[in-house]
Amino acid sequence: MVGLSLGLPEGAQAAAIVFPPWWTASRTLSAIAFADATIVRSGGLPAILIVRPSADQGLRQLRRAGALLIVNPIALGWCQGN
């Protein structure tokens, strides 16, 4: 599976991560842990989380963990978590 990153340089402070919608919450949390990222808040949909990537290759690790799409959360006005 190949992930796509839009508008985020490596070393970004926050990222909106879209995981496969068929994943369980447990699998999504495991992917975040694998990437050593920190959850900032939920996104507009259950498959979207706003995270703080690790400083060391954080975006690359999120892609390896299964992220389908990684985008700048500011660009996504619909990522207004609860």
Secondary structure as UniProt FT lines:
FT   STRAND          4..6
FT   TURN            10..11
FT   STRAND          15..18
FT   TURN            21..22
FT   HELIX           25..34
FT   TURN            35..36
FT   STRAND          38..42
FT   TURN            46..47
FT   STRAND          48..52
FT   TURN            55..57
FT   HELIX           58..65
FT   STRAND          69..71
FT   HELIX           73..75
FT   TURN            77..78
//
